[in-house]
Every structure is written in C-alpha cells, then in structure tokens.
C-alpha cells in the first residue's frame, strides 16, 4: 500500500525546506523527497551564503516579498536559535544610467527604503576594499547583507521534522502522475499518494515537469574565494556585499565569512547551458581567470591566492523572473523554480507562498509577475 500524505514536496533545498516547514506548521501531513543529501552541493544552494538586499533593480514588485522574507528569516532564526541573516550593508553599483544602479534607486524611492547614493570616490573612501572607477555610482542600503544558505536549509528541515514532517534524503523521484484530484509519486524506493504536490526541484524541475524545459533552463555557475592581501578590509564589518555591473559583466561578492577568502561570482559566468545530471563540475583556469580579472581590477586587495573554486547552478527563465504558480491543468500541483541566480534570499517567503497555493489554491502575496502563463 502506498503511504498517503496531505502534501509531497519534491526537492528539499532552499525553497523546498522552507515549503516543507511551512506546510508542516499548518498541520499538514508532509513528505519531503530529496535526491541528494540534506544539505548538498549538487544544486544551487551551497557555498556558505547568499546575498539579501531590499534595493531591487530587477523589479520593484519584489520589494514587498522581500520585506516579508526578512520577517520570516527572523522567525526561523528564533526557532533555530541561530543567526542566519547578517545585515552588513549592500552596494548596488554600475555606471550612472545603468539599470543596476537606476533600478535599485527606483525601488528605494518607490518603497521608501532608507538608502545612500555614493559616487565612486565615496565608495572607495568609505570601504577601502573597493576600487570603483570614475563614473561608477553606488546605492548603499544598510539592511542588505547575506543569508547562510546551508545552515538555513538545516534550520528549516529540523523545524519541519519537529512539526511532524517526514523527510527522505537520497530518494529519487522517477515520475509522478495525477490520480483523481491528487497525485501518485513513484521513487526508486517506494510509491506515495497525496492530495497536493509541490515541485521545488531547482535545476531538475524540467525533469519533473517537461513543459518547463524551455522556461527553466539550468546553467553552470562558478564561485571563487580569494585570500585578501589586506584581510582587515574584507571583514563583514568593513566590506558590504555587492551587486555590480562592470564593463566585463555583472558580478557579485561577499566579505570573508565561514571559509577563508573573499567570495566573488559572475552572473551567467560563461553562459553554459547544462544538463544538471551531467554538468562539468571540474573547474578550469578559464573559470578562475574570469573571476580573478574582475577582482584584480575592482577589488585588488582581495586578489591574493586562490582558496576555493566551486561550481553550482542557476535555473534561468527567459525574463529572469521566478516561476511560482499552480500548474495549468493540474491545480493540485504547485511549482516554484527558475530563480535565475537571485532567488535564495526569498526562500523564507517562497515557503509561505507555495504553502498558500497548495492548501488554499491562492495567496495574498502579489505574484502576478511570477505566473507561468506569461510564457
């Protein structure tokens, strides 16, 4: 006999762990299924931390979701008894007129977010780890910072289990199918039935929902940790996280925290579309060069010896906005994917949104921008 649940969640990473907890705390009988370990380094949520920022050039409608996300990060910190969100400040920087700066400024003005506008000299004087060129503008926002990614997953999983959720690692979903108003899920270990299904499978989402193949596309990403030559400039107290557009592309980075080294990445690294089961996980000299070249020019006192070089994945939509919606034709299935390299900060509120959709079929949060029918 297949075990019966109120809801099954496929994928227990950043989004899935939050979803399992949210459903369980609402009294749902929940099963979380994870293909790998919990947490793991095969997908999109490893590498110590992820940026969080209220100033949001990507679209102003993300800001109300971010405000709720901050509240919910505080909630899980209280439950876990552990700090997960570190407000050390964030800088969105780009040449004057570029969307990264102008869009961030617009979101602050529209939503009354406290902020400071800094020119290149003001950035460099205030934060000497930065070396911004003339013409580069910056928007500093004191509530920006980072969230601990693996520790957040651990916190949500532990909290979900305490609420009665059942979570299985190293159990791969082979397929699922609608069964009446519910679903049946087949794994490499067992069969399960449920009234509702939530798919938070990251780069594997299209494997669970083939219609997502063209709109949730995995991409190989690389991160580097470089040992600063002046470490005092790259502590969390002295170095805000950054989201930067330079002539070489868009980069993001962090102070030294958790493991040795200043952390830097380039959005859409080498634009390598990949198969999540067969991605090239070995890193190359070209991978290092792409990141080191930007560090040498814009953060030269961070450009010391290489400490760590890791791959991860983005799952990109064509417009780089998320997909959070019920599946057309199967309203008992909710999907949250396509976070396009800027999603983890929202994991806390995504759990609430998919919990709403799974239980009530709707959410009070404005997710019009994230509906699947836009494609």
GIHUHU-V589961 format. One record per residue. N is the residue number from 1. OMEGA is omega in degrees with one decimal (none if undefined). Layout:
n=N omega=OMEGA
n=N omega=OMEGA
This chain:
n=1 omega=176.4
n=2 omega=175.5
n=3 omega=-178.3
n=4 omega=177.4
n=5 omega=170.8
n=6 omega=-177.1
n=7 omega=173.0
n=8 omega=176.4
n=9 omega=178.5
n=10 omega=-178.1
n=11 omega=-176.3
n=12 omega=172.7
n=13 omega=-177.9
n=14 omega=-177.8
n=15 omega=-175.5
n=16 omega=179.7
n=17 omega=177.5
n=18 omega=179.5
n=19 omega=179.5
n=20 omega=179.6
n=21 omega=-177.3
n=22 omega=178.6
n=23 omega=-177.5
n=24 omega=-178.1
n=25 omega=174.5
n=26 omega=175.4
n=27 omega=178.1
n=28 omega=169.9
n=29 omega=-167.9
n=30 omega=170.7
n=31 omega=173.2
n=32 omega=-178.6
n=33 omega=-178.8
n=34 omega=-178.4
n=35 omega=-175.6
n=36 omega=175.1
n=37 omega=176.0
n=38 omega=-11.9
n=39 omega=-179.2
n=40 omega=-176.6
n=41 omega=-178.5
n=42 omega=-170.1
n=43 omega=-169.7
n=44 omega=-168.8
n=45 omega=179.1
n=46 omega=179.2
n=47 omega=170.0
n=48 omega=-170.6
n=49 omega=177.7
n=50 omega=-179.8
n=51 omega=166.7
n=52 omega=-177.6
n=53 omega=176.7
n=54 omega=175.6
n=55 omega=-168.7
n=56 omega=-178.1
n=57 omega=-172.9
n=58 omega=174.1
n=59 omega=-178.2
n=60 omega=-176.5
n=61 omega=173.5
n=62 omega=-171.8
n=63 omega=176.6
n=64 omega=175.9
n=65 omega=178.4
n=66 omega=179.3
n=67 omega=176.5
n=68 omega=178.3
n=69 omega=177.8
n=70 omega=178.7
n=71 omega=-175.1
n=72 omega=170.8
n=73 omega=177.3
n=74 omega=179.8
n=75 omega=-178.0
n=76 omega=173.7
n=77 omega=179.5
n=78 omega=179.9
n=79 omega=-175.2
n=80 omega=-174.1
n=81 omega=-173.3
n=82 omega=175.7
n=83 omega=-179.8
n=84 omega=-178.3
n=85 omega=-178.2
n=86 omega=179.0
n=87 omega=-179.3
n=88 omega=-177.6
n=89 omega=177.2
n=90 omega=176.0
n=91 omega=168.8
n=92 omega=-171.9
n=93 omega=-179.5
n=94 omega=173.1
n=95 omega=176.4
n=96 omega=-179.4
n=97 omega=179.6
n=98 omega=-173.7
n=99 omega=-179.1
n=100 omega=177.0
n=101 omega=-174.3
n=102 omega=179.1
n=103 omega=176.2
n=104 omega=177.8
n=105 omega=179.8
n=106 omega=-178.6
n=107 omega=178.5
n=108 omega=-179.6
n=109 omega=-177.8
n=110 omega=-174.0
n=111 omega=176.7
n=112 omega=177.4
n=113 omega=176.9
n=114 omega=-176.6
n=115 omega=173.6
n=116 omega=173.3
n=117 omega=-176.4
n=118 omega=171.0
n=119 omega=-172.7
n=120 omega=-178.3
n=121 omega=178.5
n=122 omega=176.8
n=123 omega=-175.3
n=124 omega=-179.6
n=125 omega=-175.6
n=126 omega=-177.6
n=127 omega=-170.2
n=128 omega=172.0
n=129 omega=177.7
n=130 omega=174.8
n=131 omega=-176.3
n=132 omega=-178.7
n=133 omega=175.5
n=134 omega=-178.9
n=135 omega=179.7
n=136 omega=177.8
n=137 omega=179.3
n=138 omega=172.2
n=139 omega=-179.8
n=140 omega=-179.9
n=141 omega=-169.4
n=142 omega=-178.2
n=143 omega=175.8
n=144 omega=179.6
n=145 omega=-179.6
n=146 omega=175.9
n=147 omega=177.4
n=148 omega=-169.6
n=149 omega=-179.4
n=150 omega=-179.4
n=151 omega=177.3
n=152 omega=177.4
n=153 omega=178.2
n=154 omega=-178.7
n=155 omega=-179.3
n=156 omega=179.6
n=157 omega=178.4
n=158 omega=179.7
n=159 omega=178.9
n=160 omega=179.1
n=161 omega=178.3
n=162 omega=177.4
n=163 omega=176.0
n=164 omega=178.8
n=165 omega=174.4
n=166 omega=-177.0
n=167 omega=-179.0
n=168 omega=170.9
n=169 omega=178.9
n=170 omega=174.5
n=171 omega=-173.7
n=172 omega=174.1
n=173 omega=177.9
n=174 omega=177.6
n=175 omega=170.7
n=176 omega=177.6
n=177 omega=174.9
n=178 omega=177.0
n=179 omega=-171.9
n=180 omega=177.3
n=181 omega=-178.4
n=182 omega=-178.8
n=183 omega=169.6
n=184 omega=-176.9
n=185 omega=179.9
n=186 omega=177.0
n=187 omega=177.4
n=188 omega=179.2
n=189 omega=-171.6
n=190 omega=171.4
n=191 omega=179.5
n=192 omega=171.5
n=193 omega=-179.3
n=194 omega=174.5
n=195 omega=-176.0
n=196 omega=177.4
n=197 omega=173.9
n=198 omega=-179.7
n=199 omega=178.0
n=200 omega=-169.2
n=201 omega=175.2
n=202 omega=-177.6
n=203 omega=179.5
n=204 omega=-175.1
n=205 omega=-178.6
n=206 omega=173.9
n=207 omega=177.2
n=208 omega=-178.2
n=209 omega=-174.4
n=210 omega=180.0
n=211 omega=178.0
n=212 omega=-170.8
n=213 omega=-177.5
n=214 omega=-173.1
n=215 omega=175.0
n=216 omega=-165.9
n=217 omega=179.9
n=218 omega=-179.7
n=219 omega=177.3
n=220 omega=-178.8
n=221 omega=-179.4
n=222 omega=177.8
n=223 omega=176.8
n=224 omega=170.2
n=225 omega=-176.9
n=226 omega=-178.7
n=227 omega=179.1
n=228 omega=173.5
n=229 omega=172.5
n=230 omega=-171.8
n=231 omega=-176.1
n=232 omega=-180.0
n=233 omega=-171.9
n=234 omega=171.9
n=235 omega=177.5
n=236 omega=-179.9
n=237 omega=-172.0
n=238 omega=-172.6
n=239 omega=175.7
n=240 omega=171.0
n=241 omega=-179.9
n=242 omega=171.4
n=243 omega=-165.8
n=244 omega=168.7
n=245 omega=174.1
n=246 omega=-179.4
n=247 omega=177.6
n=248 omega=-177.7
n=249 omega=-179.2
n=250 omega=-175.9
n=251 omega=175.5
n=252 omega=-176.3
n=253 omega=-170.4
n=254 omega=170.2
n=255 omega=175.1
n=256 omega=179.4
n=257 omega=170.8
n=258 omega=173.1
n=259 omega=-175.7
n=260 omega=170.3
n=261 omega=168.2
n=262 omega=-173.4
n=263 omega=179.4
n=264 omega=174.8
n=265 omega=175.7
n=266 omega=178.4
n=267 omega=179.3
n=268 omega=178.6
n=269 omega=177.0
n=270 omega=178.1
n=271 omega=-177.9
n=272 omega=172.0
n=273 omega=-172.0
n=274 omega=168.7
n=275 omega=-174.2
n=276 omega=178.8
n=277 omega=-176.9
n=278 omega=179.8
n=279 omega=174.6
n=280 omega=-176.6
n=281 omega=174.2
n=282 omega=179.7
n=283 omega=-173.0
n=284 omega=175.2
n=285 omega=177.3
n=286 omega=176.6
n=287 omega=-179.3
n=288 omega=-176.4
n=289 omega=-178.9
n=290 omega=-178.0
n=291 omega=-178.2
n=292 omega=-179.3
n=293 omega=178.6
n=294 omega=178.1
n=295 omega=-177.6
n=296 omega=-175.4
n=297 omega=-169.2
n=298 omega=178.2
n=299 omega=-167.8
n=300 omega=-179.1
n=301 omega=172.2
n=302 omega=-168.7
n=303 omega=177.2
n=304 omega=-175.5
n=305 omega=177.5
n=306 omega=178.7
n=307 omega=-178.1
n=308 omega=174.9
n=309 omega=-173.3
n=310 omega=171.0
n=311 omega=166.7
n=312 omega=-178.7
n=313 omega=161.0
n=314 omega=167.3
n=315 omega=-167.2
n=316 omega=167.2
n=317 omega=-178.5
n=318 omega=-179.8
n=319 omega=179.2
n=320 omega=168.1
n=321 omega=-174.1
n=322 omega=166.1
n=323 omega=172.7
n=324 omega=-171.2
n=325 omega=166.9
n=326 omega=-177.7
n=327 omega=176.6
n=328 omega=178.4
n=329 omega=176.5
n=330 omega=-174.3
n=331 omega=175.9
n=332 omega=-178.8
n=333 omega=176.1
n=334 omega=179.5
n=335 omega=174.6
n=336 omega=-175.6
n=337 omega=175.4
n=338 omega=-174.0
n=339 omega=161.2
n=340 omega=173.7
n=341 omega=178.2
n=342 omega=-172.0
n=343 omega=-166.5
n=344 omega=-178.6
n=345 omega=-178.4
n=346 omega=-171.5
n=347 omega=-177.3
n=348 omega=-178.4
n=349 omega=175.6
n=350 omega=176.1
n=351 omega=178.5
n=352 omega=-178.6
n=353 omega=-178.4
n=354 omega=172.5
n=355 omega=175.6
n=356 omega=-176.1
n=357 omega=-177.9
n=358 omega=-174.7
n=359 omega=-172.3
n=360 omega=-177.7
n=361 omega=179.8
n=362 omega=178.0
n=363 omega=176.7
n=364 omega=177.7
n=365 omega=176.9
n=366 omega=178.6
n=367 omega=-179.3
n=368 omega=-179.8
n=369 omega=-168.3
n=370 omega=-177.1
n=371 omega=-176.4
n=372 omega=-175.6
n=373 omega=176.0
n=374 omega=178.0
n=375 omega=none
